[in-house]
Amino acid sequence: MPIVVNVDVMMAKRKIGASELSDKIGLTLSNLSVLKNNKAKAVRFSTLEALCRALECQPGDLLAFEEEE
């Protein structure tokens, strides 16, 4: 998929663990894992907003477009 989710990168930059982030944004660990491992087929704007607030970043910091070869 050409859209890459970089939640794990931002988590590392902000030094926040999955459990802490999960608690902050109200997302289950399993759903956060789906996002982190680039397995998500969609993301709600409310989830994206919560991630941006918790990680103090912009949507472009979490999502990237990469051409498929």
mmCIF file as gemmi writes it, N, C-alpha and C atoms, coordinates in Angstrom:
data_model
loop_
_atom_site.group_PDB
_atom_site.id
_atom_site.type_symbol
_atom_site.label_atom_id
_atom_site.label_alt_id
_atom_site.label_comp_id
_atom_site.label_asym_id
_atom_site.label_entity_id
_atom_site.label_seq_id
_atom_site.pdbx_PDB_ins_code
_atom_site.Cartn_x
_atom_site.Cartn_y
_atom_site.Cartn_z
_atom_site.occupancy
_atom_site.B_iso_or_equiv
_atom_site.pdbx_formal_charge
_atom_site.auth_seq_id
_atom_site.auth_asym_id
_atom_site.pdbx_PDB_model_num
ATOM 1 N N . MET Axp A 1 ? 0.847 -1.169 0 1 0 ? 1 A 1
ATOM 2 C CA . MET Axp A 1 ? 0 0 0 1 0 ? 1 A 1
ATOM 3 C C . MET Axp A 1 ? 0.898 1.239 0 1 0 ? 1 A 1
ATOM 4 N N . PRO Axp A 2 ? 0.581 2.225 -0.831 1 0 ? 2 A 1
ATOM 5 C CA . PRO Axp A 2 ? 1.46 3.389 -0.935 1 0 ? 2 A 1
ATOM 6 C C . PRO Axp A 2 ? 1.383 4.367 0.232 1 0 ? 2 A 1
ATOM 7 N N . ILE Axp A 3 ? 0.376 4.255 1.097 1 0 ? 3 A 1
ATOM 8 C CA . ILE Axp A 3 ? 0.306 5.124 2.281 1 0 ? 3 A 1
ATOM 9 C C . ILE Axp A 3 ? 0.982 4.39 3.443 1 0 ? 3 A 1
ATOM 10 N N . VAL Axp A 4 ? 1.972 5.029 4.027 1 0 ? 4 A 1
ATOM 11 C CA . VAL Axp A 4 ? 2.73 4.437 5.129 1 0 ? 4 A 1
ATOM 12 C C . VAL Axp A 4 ? 2.405 5.201 6.4 1 0 ? 4 A 1
ATOM 13 N N . VAL Axp A 5 ? 2.129 4.475 7.471 1 0 ? 5 A 1
ATOM 14 C CA . VAL Axp A 5 ? 1.817 5.074 8.767 1 0 ? 5 A 1
ATOM 15 C C . VAL Axp A 5 ? 3.082 5.041 9.627 1 0 ? 5 A 1
ATOM 16 N N . ASN Axp A 6 ? 3.509 6.209 10.07 1 0 ? 6 A 1
ATOM 17 C CA . ASN Axp A 6 ? 4.753 6.337 10.835 1 0 ? 6 A 1
ATOM 18 C C . ASN Axp A 6 ? 4.508 6.609 12.318 1 0 ? 6 A 1
ATOM 19 N N . VAL Axp A 7 ? 3.48 5.993 12.872 1 0 ? 7 A 1
ATOM 20 C CA . VAL Axp A 7 ? 3.178 6.189 14.291 1 0 ? 7 A 1
ATOM 21 C C . VAL Axp A 7 ? 4.347 5.725 15.153 1 0 ? 7 A 1
ATOM 22 N N . ASP Axp A 8 ? 4.94 4.592 14.807 1 0 ? 8 A 1
ATOM 23 C CA . ASP Axp A 8 ? 6.053 4.063 15.595 1 0 ? 8 A 1
ATOM 24 C C . ASP Axp A 8 ? 7.25 5.008 15.6 1 0 ? 8 A 1
ATOM 25 N N . VAL Axp A 9 ? 7.487 5.688 14.483 1 0 ? 9 A 1
ATOM 26 C CA . VAL Axp A 9 ? 8.594 6.647 14.395 1 0 ? 9 A 1
ATOM 27 C C . VAL Axp A 9 ? 8.35 7.816 15.342 1 0 ? 9 A 1
ATOM 28 N N . MET Axp A 10 ? 7.125 8.357 15.313 1 0 ? 10 A 1
ATOM 29 C CA . MET Axp A 10 ? 6.802 9.483 16.198 1 0 ? 10 A 1
ATOM 30 C C . MET Axp A 10 ? 6.808 9.056 17.658 1 0 ? 10 A 1
ATOM 31 N N . MET Axp A 11 ? 6.371 7.84 17.938 1 0 ? 11 A 1
ATOM 32 C CA . MET Axp A 11 ? 6.413 7.34 19.311 1 0 ? 11 A 1
ATOM 33 C C . MET Axp A 11 ? 7.854 7.297 19.814 1 0 ? 11 A 1
ATOM 34 N N . ALA Axp A 12 ? 8.755 6.834 18.978 1 0 ? 12 A 1
ATOM 35 C CA . ALA Axp A 12 ? 10.167 6.772 19.365 1 0 ? 12 A 1
ATOM 36 C C . ALA Axp A 12 ? 10.728 8.175 19.579 1 0 ? 12 A 1
ATOM 37 N N . LYS Axp A 13 ? 10.384 9.111 18.696 1 0 ? 13 A 1
ATOM 38 C CA . LYS Axp A 13 ? 10.872 10.485 18.834 1 0 ? 13 A 1
ATOM 39 C C . LYS Axp A 13 ? 10.361 11.129 20.12 1 0 ? 13 A 1
ATOM 40 N N . ARG Axp A 14 ? 9.13 10.811 20.495 1 0 ? 14 A 1
ATOM 41 C CA . ARG Axp A 14 ? 8.518 11.397 21.689 1 0 ? 14 A 1
ATOM 42 C C . ARG Axp A 14 ? 8.76 10.552 22.946 1 0 ? 14 A 1
ATOM 43 N N . LYS Axp A 15 ? 9.424 9.426 22.766 1 0 ? 15 A 1
ATOM 44 C CA . LYS Axp A 15 ? 9.74 8.517 23.874 1 0 ? 15 A 1
ATOM 45 C C . LYS Axp A 15 ? 8.489 8.138 24.662 1 0 ? 15 A 1
ATOM 46 N N . ILE Axp A 16 ? 7.493 7.646 23.932 1 0 ? 16 A 1
ATOM 47 C CA . ILE Axp A 16 ? 6.242 7.226 24.541 1 0 ? 16 A 1
ATOM 48 C C . ILE Axp A 16 ? 5.972 5.777 24.144 1 0 ? 16 A 1
ATOM 49 N N . GLY Axp A 17 ? 5.564 4.989 25.107 1 0 ? 17 A 1
ATOM 50 C CA . GLY Axp A 17 ? 5.283 3.587 24.869 1 0 ? 17 A 1
ATOM 51 C C . GLY Axp A 17 ? 3.864 3.37 24.36 1 0 ? 17 A 1
ATOM 52 N N . ALA Axp A 18 ? 3.63 2.189 23.851 1 0 ? 18 A 1
ATOM 53 C CA . ALA Axp A 18 ? 2.322 1.849 23.286 1 0 ? 18 A 1
ATOM 54 C C . ALA Axp A 18 ? 1.21 1.917 24.331 1 0 ? 18 A 1
ATOM 55 N N . SER Axp A 19 ? 1.467 1.417 25.509 1 0 ? 19 A 1
ATOM 56 C CA . SER Axp A 19 ? 0.44 1.435 26.56 1 0 ? 19 A 1
ATOM 57 C C . SER Axp A 19 ? 0.062 2.857 26.948 1 0 ? 19 A 1
ATOM 58 N N . GLU Axp A 20 ? 1.056 3.707 27.109 1 0 ? 20 A 1
ATOM 59 C CA . GLU Axp A 20 ? 0.795 5.1 27.478 1 0 ? 20 A 1
ATOM 60 C C . GLU Axp A 20 ? 0.024 5.821 26.377 1 0 ? 20 A 1
ATOM 61 N N . LEU Axp A 21 ? 0.434 5.633 25.131 1 0 ? 21 A 1
ATOM 62 C CA . LEU Axp A 21 ? -0.255 6.271 24.014 1 0 ? 21 A 1
ATOM 63 C C . LEU Axp A 21 ? -1.677 5.748 23.883 1 0 ? 21 A 1
ATOM 64 N N . SER Axp A 22 ? -1.836 4.462 24.032 1 0 ? 22 A 1
ATOM 65 C CA . SER Axp A 22 ? -3.158 3.841 23.967 1 0 ? 22 A 1
ATOM 66 C C . SER Axp A 22 ? -4.096 4.459 24.993 1 0 ? 22 A 1
ATOM 67 N N . ASP Axp A 23 ? -3.601 4.634 26.204 1 0 ? 23 A 1
ATOM 68 C CA . ASP Axp A 23 ? -4.403 5.247 27.267 1 0 ? 23 A 1
ATOM 69 C C . ASP Axp A 23 ? -4.744 6.703 26.945 1 0 ? 23 A 1
ATOM 70 N N . LYS Axp A 24 ? -3.771 7.441 26.413 1 0 ? 24 A 1
ATOM 71 C CA . LYS Axp A 24 ? -3.978 8.862 26.119 1 0 ? 24 A 1
ATOM 72 C C . LYS Axp A 24 ? -5.032 9.088 25.04 1 0 ? 24 A 1
ATOM 73 N N . ILE Axp A 25 ? -5.059 8.211 24.031 1 0 ? 25 A 1
ATOM 74 C CA . ILE Axp A 25 ? -5.947 8.455 22.896 1 0 ? 25 A 1
ATOM 75 C C . ILE Axp A 25 ? -7.21 7.601 22.924 1 0 ? 25 A 1
ATOM 76 N N . GLY Axp A 26 ? -7.307 6.687 23.884 1 0 ? 26 A 1
ATOM 77 C CA . GLY Axp A 26 ? -8.512 5.876 23.989 1 0 ? 26 A 1
ATOM 78 C C . GLY Axp A 26 ? -8.646 4.831 22.897 1 0 ? 26 A 1
ATOM 79 N N . LEU Axp A 27 ? -7.525 4.279 22.485 1 0 ? 27 A 1
ATOM 80 C CA . LEU Axp A 27 ? -7.499 3.238 21.458 1 0 ? 27 A 1
ATOM 81 C C . LEU Axp A 27 ? -6.949 1.97 22.094 1 0 ? 27 A 1
ATOM 82 N N . THR Axp A 28 ? -7.508 0.833 21.736 1 0 ? 28 A 1
ATOM 83 C CA . THR Axp A 28 ? -6.999 -0.412 22.308 1 0 ? 28 A 1
ATOM 84 C C . THR Axp A 28 ? -5.576 -0.67 21.816 1 0 ? 28 A 1
ATOM 85 N N . LEU Axp A 29 ? -4.832 -1.428 22.588 1 0 ? 29 A 1
ATOM 86 C CA . LEU Axp A 29 ? -3.47 -1.779 22.181 1 0 ? 29 A 1
ATOM 87 C C . LEU Axp A 29 ? -3.461 -2.522 20.852 1 0 ? 29 A 1
ATOM 88 N N . SER Axp A 30 ? -4.445 -3.392 20.652 1 0 ? 30 A 1
ATOM 89 C CA . SER Axp A 30 ? -4.477 -4.157 19.395 1 0 ? 30 A 1
ATOM 90 C C . SER Axp A 30 ? -4.733 -3.238 18.202 1 0 ? 30 A 1
ATOM 91 N N . ASN Axp A 31 ? -5.615 -2.253 18.352 1 0 ? 31 A 1
ATOM 92 C CA . ASN Axp A 31 ? -5.862 -1.322 17.247 1 0 ? 31 A 1
ATOM 93 C C . ASN Axp A 31 ? -4.666 -0.402 17.02 1 0 ? 31 A 1
ATOM 94 N N . LEU Axp A 32 ? -3.997 -0.002 18.08 1 0 ? 32 A 1
ATOM 95 C CA . LEU Axp A 32 ? -2.787 0.794 17.932 1 0 ? 32 A 1
ATOM 96 C C . LEU Axp A 32 ? -1.709 -0.019 17.217 1 0 ? 32 A 1
ATOM 97 N N . SER Axp A 33 ? -1.624 -1.291 17.539 1 0 ? 33 A 1
ATOM 98 C CA . SER Axp A 33 ? -0.67 -2.174 16.884 1 0 ? 33 A 1
ATOM 99 C C . SER Axp A 33 ? -0.933 -2.291 15.389 1 0 ? 33 A 1
ATOM 100 N N . VAL Axp A 34 ? -2.205 -2.353 15.018 1 0 ? 34 A 1
ATOM 101 C CA . VAL Axp A 34 ? -2.574 -2.407 13.599 1 0 ? 34 A 1
ATOM 102 C C . VAL Axp A 34 ? -2.05 -1.159 12.879 1 0 ? 34 A 1
ATOM 103 N N . LEU Axp A 35 ? -2.207 -0.005 13.505 1 0 ? 35 A 1
ATOM 104 C CA . LEU Axp A 35 ? -1.688 1.234 12.914 1 0 ? 35 A 1
ATOM 105 C C . LEU Axp A 35 ? -0.164 1.221 12.843 1 0 ? 35 A 1
ATOM 106 N N . LYS Axp A 36 ? 0.465 0.876 13.952 1 0 ? 36 A 1
ATOM 107 C CA . LYS Axp A 36 ? 1.929 0.881 14.029 1 0 ? 36 A 1
ATOM 108 C C . LYS Axp A 36 ? 2.563 -0.052 13.003 1 0 ? 36 A 1
ATOM 109 N N . ASN Axp A 37 ? 1.912 -1.177 12.761 1 0 ? 37 A 1
ATOM 110 C CA . ASN Axp A 37 ? 2.487 -2.188 11.865 1 0 ? 37 A 1
ATOM 111 C C . ASN Axp A 37 ? 2.022 -2.041 10.426 1 0 ? 37 A 1
ATOM 112 N N . ASN Axp A 38 ? 1.421 -0.89 10.135 1 0 ? 38 A 1
ATOM 113 C CA . ASN Axp A 38 ? 1.022 -0.559 8.768 1 0 ? 38 A 1
ATOM 114 C C . ASN Axp A 38 ? 0.016 -1.55 8.184 1 0 ? 38 A 1
ATOM 115 N N . LYS Axp A 39 ? -0.852 -2.089 9.017 1 0 ? 39 A 1
ATOM 116 C CA . LYS Axp A 39 ? -1.862 -3.052 8.581 1 0 ? 39 A 1
ATOM 117 C C . LYS Axp A 39 ? -3.24 -2.409 8.432 1 0 ? 39 A 1
ATOM 118 N N . ALA Axp A 40 ? -3.378 -1.155 8.818 1 0 ? 40 A 1
ATOM 119 C CA . ALA Axp A 40 ? -4.678 -0.476 8.784 1 0 ? 40 A 1
ATOM 120 C C . ALA Axp A 40 ? -5.077 -0.177 7.343 1 0 ? 40 A 1
ATOM 121 N N . LYS Axp A 41 ? -6.35 -0.36 7.055 1 0 ? 41 A 1
ATOM 122 C CA . LYS Axp A 41 ? -6.896 -0.03 5.737 1 0 ? 41 A 1
ATOM 123 C C . LYS Axp A 41 ? -7.521 1.368 5.744 1 0 ? 41 A 1
ATOM 124 N N . ALA Axp A 42 ? -7.805 1.882 6.936 1 0 ? 42 A 1
ATOM 125 C CA . ALA Axp A 42 ? -8.41 3.207 7.085 1 0 ? 42 A 1
ATOM 126 C C . ALA Axp A 42 ? -8.092 3.721 8.483 1 0 ? 42 A 1
ATOM 127 N N . VAL Axp A 43 ? -8.214 5.034 8.626 1 0 ? 43 A 1
ATOM 128 C CA . VAL Axp A 43 ? -8.043 5.647 9.944 1 0 ? 43 A 1
ATOM 129 C C . VAL Axp A 43 ? -9.069 6.772 10.062 1 0 ? 43 A 1
ATOM 130 N N . ARG Axp A 44 ? -9.748 6.819 11.177 1 0 ? 44 A 1
ATOM 131 C CA . ARG Axp A 44 ? -10.731 7.872 11.404 1 0 ? 44 A 1
ATOM 132 C C . ARG Axp A 44 ? -10.016 9.179 11.699 1 0 ? 44 A 1
ATOM 133 N N . PHE Axp A 45 ? -10.637 10.286 11.264 1 0 ? 45 A 1
ATOM 134 C CA . PHE Axp A 45 ? -10.057 11.591 11.555 1 0 ? 45 A 1
ATOM 135 C C . PHE Axp A 45 ? -9.977 11.832 13.052 1 0 ? 45 A 1
ATOM 136 N N . SER Axp A 46 ? -10.932 11.325 13.803 1 0 ? 46 A 1
ATOM 137 C CA . SER Axp A 46 ? -10.897 11.507 15.255 1 0 ? 46 A 1
ATOM 138 C C . SER Axp A 46 ? -9.689 10.789 15.859 1 0 ? 46 A 1
ATOM 139 N N . THR Axp A 47 ? -9.339 9.634 15.318 1 0 ? 47 A 1
ATOM 140 C CA . THR Axp A 47 ? -8.151 8.907 15.784 1 0 ? 47 A 1
ATOM 141 C C . THR Axp A 47 ? -6.894 9.657 15.385 1 0 ? 47 A 1
ATOM 142 N N . LEU Axp A 48 ? -6.865 10.145 14.147 1 0 ? 48 A 1
ATOM 143 C CA . LEU Axp A 48 ? -5.716 10.911 13.669 1 0 ? 48 A 1
ATOM 144 C C . LEU Axp A 48 ? -5.527 12.171 14.512 1 0 ? 48 A 1
ATOM 145 N N . GLU Axp A 49 ? -6.627 12.842 14.828 1 0 ? 49 A 1
ATOM 146 C CA . GLU Axp A 49 ? -6.563 14.043 15.674 1 0 ? 49 A 1
ATOM 147 C C . GLU Axp A 49 ? -6.017 13.699 17.056 1 0 ? 49 A 1
ATOM 148 N N . ALA Axp A 50 ? -6.503 12.604 17.645 1 0 ? 50 A 1
ATOM 149 C CA . ALA Axp A 50 ? -6.041 12.195 18.974 1 0 ? 50 A 1
ATOM 150 C C . ALA Axp A 50 ? -4.549 11.855 18.945 1 0 ? 50 A 1
ATOM 151 N N . LEU Axp A 51 ? -4.104 11.178 17.902 1 0 ? 51 A 1
ATOM 152 C CA . LEU Axp A 51 ? -2.683 10.853 17.764 1 0 ? 51 A 1
ATOM 153 C C . LEU Axp A 51 ? -1.847 12.128 17.661 1 0 ? 51 A 1
ATOM 154 N N . CYS Axp A 52 ? -2.309 13.073 16.854 1 0 ? 52 A 1
ATOM 155 C CA . CYS Axp A 52 ? -1.574 14.338 16.692 1 0 ? 52 A 1
ATOM 156 C C . CYS Axp A 52 ? -1.491 15.11 18.003 1 0 ? 52 A 1
ATOM 157 N N . ARG Axp A 53 ? -2.581 15.119 18.751 1 0 ? 53 A 1
ATOM 158 C CA . ARG Axp A 53 ? -2.57 15.814 20.05 1 0 ? 53 A 1
ATOM 159 C C . ARG Axp A 53 ? -1.604 15.132 21.024 1 0 ? 53 A 1
ATOM 160 N N . ALA Axp A 54 ? -1.694 13.829 21.126 1 0 ? 54 A 1
ATOM 161 C CA . ALA Axp A 54 ? -0.873 13.081 22.084 1 0 ? 54 A 1
ATOM 162 C C . ALA Axp A 54 ? 0.612 13.121 21.719 1 0 ? 54 A 1
ATOM 163 N N . LEU Axp A 55 ? 0.905 13.085 20.426 1 0 ? 55 A 1
ATOM 164 C CA . LEU Axp A 55 ? 2.3 13.048 19.978 1 0 ? 55 A 1
ATOM 165 C C . LEU Axp A 55 ? 2.834 14.43 19.609 1 0 ? 55 A 1
ATOM 166 N N . GLU Axp A 56 ? 1.966 15.457 19.739 1 0 ? 56 A 1
ATOM 167 C CA . GLU Axp A 56 ? 2.345 16.835 19.414 1 0 ? 56 A 1
ATOM 168 C C . GLU Axp A 56 ? 2.995 16.915 18.037 1 0 ? 56 A 1
ATOM 169 N N . CYS Axp A 57 ? 2.217 16.51 17.033 1 0 ? 57 A 1
ATOM 170 C CA . CYS Axp A 57 ? 2.723 16.498 15.667 1 0 ? 57 A 1
ATOM 171 C C . CYS Axp A 57 ? 1.603 16.842 14.69 1 0 ? 57 A 1
ATOM 172 N N . GLN Axp A 58 ? 1.924 16.865 13.438 1 0 ? 58 A 1
ATOM 173 C CA . GLN Axp A 58 ? 0.98 17.126 12.362 1 0 ? 58 A 1
ATOM 174 C C . GLN Axp A 58 ? 0.639 15.812 11.66 1 0 ? 58 A 1
ATOM 175 N N . PRO Axp A 59 ? -0.517 15.744 10.981 1 0 ? 59 A 1
ATOM 176 C CA . PRO Axp A 59 ? -0.876 14.513 10.258 1 0 ? 59 A 1
ATOM 177 C C . PRO Axp A 59 ? 0.214 14.054 9.283 1 0 ? 59 A 1
ATOM 178 N N . GLY Axp A 60 ? 0.885 15.007 8.658 1 0 ? 60 A 1
ATOM 179 C CA . GLY Axp A 60 ? 1.966 14.667 7.727 1 0 ? 60 A 1
ATOM 180 C C . GLY Axp A 60 ? 3.159 14.002 8.389 1 0 ? 60 A 1
ATOM 181 N N . ASP Axp A 61 ? 3.277 14.158 9.696 1 0 ? 61 A 1
ATOM 182 C CA . ASP Axp A 61 ? 4.346 13.481 10.43 1 0 ? 61 A 1
ATOM 183 C C . ASP Axp A 61 ? 4.018 11.999 10.616 1 0 ? 61 A 1
ATOM 184 N N . LEU Axp A 62 ? 2.723 11.682 10.563 1 0 ? 62 A 1
ATOM 185 C CA . LEU Axp A 62 ? 2.271 10.301 10.81 1 0 ? 62 A 1
ATOM 186 C C . LEU Axp A 62 ? 2.004 9.52 9.539 1 0 ? 62 A 1
ATOM 187 N N . LEU Axp A 63 ? 1.705 10.231 8.449 1 0 ? 63 A 1
ATOM 188 C CA . LEU Axp A 63 ? 1.332 9.569 7.197 1 0 ? 63 A 1
ATOM 189 C C . LEU Axp A 63 ? 2.278 10.012 6.075 1 0 ? 63 A 1
ATOM 190 N N . ALA Axp A 64 ? 2.652 9.06 5.245 1 0 ? 64 A 1
ATOM 191 C CA . ALA Axp A 64 ? 3.516 9.366 4.099 1 0 ? 64 A 1
ATOM 192 C C . ALA Axp A 64 ? 3.032 8.574 2.892 1 0 ? 64 A 1
ATOM 193 N N . PHE Axp A 65 ? 3.242 9.146 1.705 1 0 ? 65 A 1
ATOM 194 C CA . PHE Axp A 65 ? 2.905 8.469 0.455 1 0 ? 65 A 1
ATOM 195 C C . PHE Axp A 65 ? 4.195 7.978 -0.176 1 0 ? 65 A 1
ATOM 196 N N . GLU Axp A 66 ? 4.238 6.692 -0.476 1 0 ? 66 A 1
ATOM 197 C CA . GLU Axp A 66 ? 5.403 6.101 -1.14 1 0 ? 66 A 1
ATOM 198 C C . GLU Axp A 66 ? 4.927 5.315 -2.337 1 0 ? 66 A 1
ATOM 199 N N . GLU Axp A 67 ? 5.498 5.635 -3.487 1 0 ? 67 A 1
ATOM 200 C CA . GLU Axp A 67 ? 5.141 4.939 -4.724 1 0 ? 67 A 1
ATOM 201 C C . GLU Axp A 67 ? 5.446 3.459 -4.626 1 0 ? 67 A 1
ATOM 202 N N . GLU Axp A 68 ? 4.534 2.659 -5.185 1 0 ? 68 A 1
ATOM 203 C CA . GLU Axp A 68 ? 4.781 1.223 -5.262 1 0 ? 68 A 1
ATOM 204 C C . GLU Axp A 68 ? 5.63 0.954 -6.496 1 0 ? 68 A 1
ATOM 205 N N . GLU Axp A 69 ? 6.487 -0.027 -6.378 1 0 ? 69 A 1
ATOM 206 C CA . GLU Axp A 69 ? 7.361 -0.357 -7.522 1 0 ? 69 A 1
ATOM 207 C C . GLU Axp A 69 ? 6.763 -1.469 -8.329 1 0 ? 69 A 1
